[in-house]
Amino acid sequence: MSFFSSWIKAILIIGLAFPLYCETSFASSRKTRDMRGAPVCGIYVGQLHFCTREMDPICATNGKTYSNKCVFCSEKIEKGRFDFSHWGHC
């Protein structure tokens, strides 16, 4: 019985310690969003306005919030009068 309880303790300790070292375990989405840089728009040149409907808002320097980086890059490539400001709503 002692062997069994020591294994349970070991698994419990590993289970409690692992999420602290996991990259995305308790990191808030705001922190993760702030660490990202400006989106690379070159990959969207061949597929303008052919975007998914995911929500990952981007604020542009024109004060408009775009739903995701594909929509942002499509508008930027097409019009080109604004730039990336920050991740999140304006």
Residue pairs with C-beta under 8 A, 6 or more apart in sequence:
18 25
19 25
19 26
20 26
24 32
30 88
33 56
33 87
33 88
34 86
34 87
36 87
38 83
38 84
39 58
39 69
39 72
39 73
39 84
41 69
41 72
41 73
41 76
41 77
43 73
44 70
44 73
44 74
44 77
45 77
47 70
48 74
48 77
48 78
49 71
49 74
50 70
51 68
51 70
51 71
51 74
52 68
52 70
53 67
54 67
54 68
55 67
55 68
56 67
56 68
56 69
56 87
57 65
57 66
57 67
57 68
57 87
57 88
57 89
58 65
58 66
58 68
58 69
58 72
58 84
58 85
58 86
58 87
58 88
59 65
59 66
59 85
59 86
59 87
59 88
59 89
59 90
60 66
60 72
60 75
60 76
60 82
60 83
60 84
60 85
60 90
61 82
61 83
61 84
61 85
62 81
62 82
63 90
64 82
64 90
65 89
65 90
66 72
66 75
72 84
75 82
76 82
76 83
